[in-house]
Amino acid sequence: MKLYGMGQSRSFRALWALEESGLEYDYVNTTLRTESTDTDSAKHPSYLELNIQGKVPTLVDGDLVLTECFAILNYIARSAPDSGLLPKVSTPAYAKLDELSYFILAELEQPLWSKGKHMFALPQEYRIPAMFDTAKFEFNKAVNALNHLLGENDNEYVLGNEFCMVDLLLAHTFNWAIRFEFDVPDKFIALRDRHYQRPAAQRAMSIIE
Ligand SMILES: N[C@@H](CCC(=O)N[C@@H](CS)C(=O)NCC(=O)O)C(=O)O
């Protein structure tokens, strides 16, 4: 397996999952917003053949090419069933895993990415700094909704008694929020700190540093 990624971007989710999984892989450091002539650029024609949007992550396994981080997480988890990344829980609990995952991708991370787009990702002429306040408002709303979805759950992990891919997704997303200076409640800072101390997360960090 080959993972193309960049730093603490969404590709870190996949890199961390690979470290949790015990699968063998190669990590290819890819640069964003660089010249298409740079061989490591996500705009290089050979990379665009894999990922038409010139984004990370991309996972290549034989003929299979995946360019969505959630599909990549699922693929890694299914390829390493003993890793616990996909928990062995009841169908309703599994449905909760789906719900939280889609919530994180569709609601919680969107204001973060909106801020990122308007800070550095969009061409200068399309950036609207005034929307930073909107992003903050939407993030706070999403955090409220997340609190509601999690209910009274004070467990160390979101589902059952073990770490799984939703914990990873949540920790990465709150790390992103902290880096982008959103107001993150203490309990989610603690969640990020706890999960980032996992040996697999630390190994993944040392790969990107
Ligand atoms: N829907 C994709 C989005 C991937 C994405 O937007 N990646 C960002 C980094 S986190 C990227 O590569 N952006 C390219 C750019 O900003 O030029 C996923 O969830 O994997």
The ligand as a Gaussian input file, in Angstrom:
#p B3LYP/6-31G(d) Opt

LIG

0 1
 N      -13.005000      15.010000       0.622000
 C      -11.572000      14.839000       0.720000
 C      -10.957000      16.210000       0.897000
 C       -9.455000      16.154000       0.824000
 C       -8.874000      17.546000       0.959000
 O       -9.552000      18.563000       0.746000
 N       -7.593000      17.600000       1.305000
 C       -6.913000      18.875000       1.479000
 C       -5.909000      18.787000       2.609000
 S       -6.708000      18.479000       4.147000
 C       -6.120000      19.192000       0.218000
 O       -5.454000      18.335000      -0.292000
 N       -6.234000      20.422000      -0.274000
 C       -5.501000      20.831000      -1.440000
 C       -5.263000      22.282000      -1.424000
 O       -5.614000      22.915000      -0.439000
 O       -4.672000      22.766000      -2.381000
 C      -11.260000      13.919000       1.906000
 O      -11.998000      13.984000       2.909000
 O      -10.305000      13.138000       1.848000

